[in-house]
Amino acid sequence: MATFTIEEYRTRIHATKERMSNAGIELLIAADPANMNYLTGYDGWSFYTPQVVCVALTEEEPICIVRGMDRAGGLVTAWIAEHNMVGYPDHYVQAAEIHPMDYIGAYLSDRGLARGRVGVEMDAYYYSARAHAALTRALPDAELTDATNLINWIRVIKSNAEIGFMQDAARLVEAAMRAGIDAVRPGVRQCDAVAGIYNAQIRGTTEFGGEYTSIVPMLPTGAATSTPHLTWSSESFKTGEATILELAGCHNRYHCPMSRTVHLGKPPT
């Protein structure tokens, strides 16, 4: 059930290995969920536990290592061979004395991949200080180096298939924004407007449905428009106030954002 063709995924792996080779990296450990998805197609709501995708210059396919219960999700969504979809035991999760990186390091050692220069996404949102400390201990024969954004620069250049999904996402955000603008009326509760936005985002079109987005609807109104990144409340929209709508549409994890401002009544000069 991978989203793209196997050929497209292999092209991504080839580009990743080229950048690794140029940087002198023999093994890349990616912890960014978006990069994991980009390389393998793995798509599960599991980023709150440690998980990685490992790309070795000597291995044809990447290795995806996730929590044991999430391995089945990888078998459903990822393109890689079954033996490269690995799950670690649940007693590693949120344990005081051990860490999933202990298991990951030992697994990489067993496969002969725990030596040389190892690139790690040190600034990935879900790669914690404790995770890095544990991985460092688990790979005593490796030299860990920062490989943040190595994959991200490859992702900048979109394939035709990726652009198509972004165009689909644009149609979704158009519908969501129309629902939001139409709902901003005096007396309407902000939460009710957001319910309509979510409905449009997920319902999608007759050709394809939508998905949850990486950003919740931003909906500051009135005095709250003086600052970004506020969401909504159960208060009602009022005449004389502005509302900023910052939304996105998402199809197959590809997004298109949009922002618009609505003012109820005559705007001030």
Salt bridges, closest charged atoms under 4 A:
GLU8 OE2 - ARG12 NH2 3.01
GLU18 OE2 - HIS14 NE2 3.41
GLU59 OE1 - ARG111 NH2 3.15
GLU60 OE2 - ARG10 NH1 3.40
GLU82 OE2 - ARG71 NH2 3.83
ASP90 OD1 - ARG67 NE 2.63
GLU162 OE2 - ARG12 NH2 3.59
ASP168 OD2 - HIS251 ND1 3.02
ASP182 OD1 - ARG178 NH1 3.11
ASP192 OD2 - ARG189 NE 2.90
GLU207 OE1 - ARG171 NH2 3.31
GLU211 OE1 - ARG253 NH1 3.21
